[in-house]
Amino acid sequence: MAHSSMAFSSVALAALALLAAPAHADDASAQELLSRMSTSLRSVDYEGSFIYQHDGRTDALRIFHSGGNPERERLISLTGARGEVVRDGTAIVFAQAGGVPMLFASRADPQLLPLVPNVRELGEQYAVATAGDDRVAGYDARIVEISPRDPYRYGYRLWLQKDNQLLLRSAVFDAAKRPLEQFMFVALDVGTRPNETDLAPSGDVAGAAAPADEMPLATRPAWDVVNLPPGFHLVRAQQATGAVPESEHLVYSDGLASVSVYIEPHPLSSPVAVESGMKRGVLSVHTVDAAGVRVTALGDVPPATVQAMARGVRSATARTD
């Protein structure tokens, strides 16, 4: 049951082989198609069922989405542990059978569909091109490929409905074009607004518990990451409420991929660096424990990226550049 719970959580909050196809010109550029995709994800009414392939398993889920302001949507697990995620604007409630509902507040544009890239801030580290046509869930689709230019980030292959560029399928691949995770609609009704029953939580979530808050740092971060992989920069620095001094959470992004770096003073650390790494699907984690500090870097990026960031943490006051 615990494994199913973790799998569904990864779907809520975030494989078939990919066939290579030549890029070609179109009436609308690939960048324009991506821009229209972002608009459709926020504004189009739809409901459907999809499969999510990750970590050697396949989960089935159903989603109801009501576009507009505020956006509302509800995601339900159809396999594994019973659970649902309900979003109203930026407020998100996660509920699972037998557990206490959890309330989250997102700073960014949240999406309950997995593997939806933030395409509004694509940098020069990625190449974008159209890559042929296909059909998904009965809809004609145009394929757009976002390819990394170096080994520090992953790429996306996106299937967009031809009429309105709604995302029908998404796959994440590495620099060698090997698929890592994907989701794909298998049944979809576009344009029909879900009713209130479909959008509302199935149980009582009035007492939903909130996780420990993190607040933006009031001062300059005590830590820094040197020798960052190309394109990454600091976008947010925060600290958990009640955390010990100099415990910080730094978030770095290249506009599409993001990495969280957690720094925590740890007096029992070994004087010699002890490192460990883990990779599950697109998620990579690297920990460095040494000299009184424990650093954990994690994100939907290749292992080399989180390794470089975890090893690059330095005291901001000790920097000379």
N, C-alpha and C positions, 0 to 999 in steps of 0.2 A: 504493500500500500504506500509506503514512504517513497519508493522509486516512482510510482505513478504520480504521486503528489508533486515531486520535483519536476517531472516531465511536463505536467500541465502548467506549473508555475512558469517554466521557461517559455512556454507558448504564450502565456498571458503577458508577461512583462518583457518579451521577444521576445536512398536517393536514386533518382533516375539519372542515367548518363546524359550529359549534355552533348548534343550533336553540333559540331562546328558548322557554321554557315557564313558565307561571305557577306560583308557589310555592303550596302548599296544606298544610293541616294533615294529620297522620297520627297513628296510634295511638302511635307513638314519635316523639319530637321529632328534629329534624335533628341536634342536639347529641348525643343518645343514639345515633343511628345512627353518627355519627363515632367515638364512644367504642367502640362494638362493632367498628367497622372496625379500629381499632388493636389490639384484642384478637385478632381473627381473623388479622390479618397475622402475629402472633407465634405463634399456637397451632394453626392449621389446617394439615393436611397437604394438599399439592396438587402437581400438575405440569401444565405446559401450555406452549403456544407463543403468542407475542404479537408484534405489530408496534409499532415505535416510530418516530413521524414527527417529524422535527426538522431544522432547517437545510435544508429543501427536499429531504430524502431520507427513505427508509423503510428501516429495518433490521428483520430478523426474528431473534428470539431464542427460546430454550427455557429454562425454569426448572424446577428441582426444589426443593421446600421441605418440610422436616421440622420441624413445630412442637414446642414443648416447651422444656426447659432442659437443655443449650443448644440453641438454634435452629441448624439446619444448612440450607444451601441452595447450589445450584450454578446458575450462569447460563452458557449457551453461545451463542455467535454462530452464526447459520445463514446469514448473508450477509456479504460482505466478508472481512476478514482473520479467520483462524481464531483463536479465543481463548475463554477461559473465566474466570469469577470464582468462587471457592469460599469460602464463609463457614462458620466453626464458632464459634458464639458471637459475640464481637466481633472475632475474628481473620479477616482477609480476605486471600486470595492472588489476585493477578491474573497470568494467564499467557497469553502470545500466541506463536504459532508463530515460531520463530527468535529469540525474545527471552528475557531473563533474568526469571524469575518475581519478582514484587514482593510483599512482605509489608506489610500495613497493620494497625494496631490502632485501632479506632474507639472514641471516647469516648461517642458517642450510641447510640441504638438503630438499628443499621444495617439497611437494606433494599436488596436487589439489584434490586427492581422500580424503574423510574424514576418520577419525578413522584409520589412518595408524600409528602403534606404531613404535618408534625408538627401534629396537630390537638389535642393535649393542652394547648397553651398559647395558644389563640386569644384575641386581645385585642379591644378595642372598635374597632379599625381594620377589622374584617371583619364582614359580615353573613352569617348562615347560614340556609339555607332548603331545604326539599325542592322538587324541580322536575320531578315527573312520573315516569313509568315507562318502561322500555325492555327490550330483550333483548340480551345480549352473550354470545357463544360458547355459545348455547343456554340460558343461564340467565336467569330473570327478575330484573330489577334495579330498584332504586329510585335515582333521581338526587338527589344533594345538591350544592348550589352554595354555594361560599364566595366572596363578592364583596367586593372592596376598596372602602372608603369614600372613598379619595383616590387620586391618580395615582402614589403612591410604592411601590406593591406590586401584584402580580398576584393573580388569583383562580383558583380551581380548580372544575372540574365533575367530580364523582366518581360512577361507576356502581357501586353496591354490591349484591352478591347478596342477594336478599330473605331467604333462609333464615338466613344467618350474617353478612351484611354484609362478606364478603370483597370486596376491591377488584378489579373486573373491567376497569375502564377509567378513565383519568384524563386530563383535558385542562386545560392552563393557558391562561388568557385575560387580556387587558389590560382597562383600564377601559372601553374601547369594545366589549367582548365579542368582540374578534377573537382567534381561536385562534392560539397560538404553538407549542405542542408537545403531543403526546398519545401515550399508549400504549393498546393494546387487545388483550385476549386474543382469539384466533381459535379456539383449541382448549384445553379445560381439563378436568382430572379432579380433582374435589375429594373429599377424604376418604380417598384411597389413599396410604399412606405410601411414599415412594420407597425403593428398595433401596439398599444400600451402594454399589454400582457407580455408580448415578446421582448420588450425593452426593459421591463421592471425586474428587479431581483425576485427570485422565486421564494425566498424566505425573508425573515426579519434581519435587517442589517443596521438597524438604528443604533445598536451598541458596538458598531465596528471599531476595533482597536486600531490606533495609529502607531506605526513603528517609531523608533527613536528619531527625533527631528535632527536635521543638520542645518546649521545656520552659516551664511556667508561669513568669511573671516573679516573682522573689522580692521585688521592690520595686514601688512605685507606677509605672505606665507613664510614660515620659518624654514621651509624646504624648497628645493628646486630640483629639476631634472635636467642634467647636462647631456650634450650629444644626442639630442632627440632625433628620431628617424625623420627624414625629410617631410615637410608639410605639416607636422604636428605642432600645435601651440596650446598654451594654457587658456582654457575657456571658463574655468570655475574653480574657486578654492573655498572649501568649507570645513566645518568641524562639527562633530556630533555633540549634541547637548550633554553637558556633564563630562566630556572627555578630558583626559589629562592634558596639561599644556604640551604643545608641540605635536599632538596627535592631529593629523590633517588628512583631508581627502582632496586630492588634486585631480581635475578632469582635463584631459588633453584631447584635442580633436584635429582631424585634417579636413573637416567639413562634412565628411561622410562617416568615417570610422571614429570611434571614441575609445579612450582608455582611462580607467580609474586607477589612480595610484594612492594607496593607503599607507601612511607613515605613522608608526606607533613606537614611541620609546619603550624599550624592552630590556630592563637591567640584567636579565638572565641570559641575554644573547651571548653566543660564543665570540671570542675575539677573532676567530677565523671564520670567514663567511661560509654559511651553510645555505645552499640553494636547492630549490625544488620547483618543478614545473608540472603542469597538467594541461591537457587539451581534451575538450569534449565538443565535438562538432565544430562550430565556428568560435567557441569560447576558449580563450587561452589564459592561463594563470601562471604567474611566476613570482616566487617569494624569495627574498634575500634576508637572512637573519644574521646580523653581525654588529659588533661594536656598540651594543646597547640600543640598536634600532631594528625593528622588523618592518620590511617594506613588502607590500603585495600589490602587484600590477595585474589588472585583468581587463579584458575587452574582447570584442568580436574581431580579432585581428590574428595574424600568424604568431606562433610562439616567439620568433625572433624579435618582434616588436615589443611585447611585454617584457621579455628578457632584457632588452636594451634599456627600457625605461626603469625597471626595478634596479638594475645595476648603476644607473645614472643619477640616483638620488644623492644630493649633497645638501649640507646646511647652507642656507642662503647667505648667512653672514660670513661663511668661509670662502665664498666665490671671489675671485680676483678679476674676472672679466666683466 
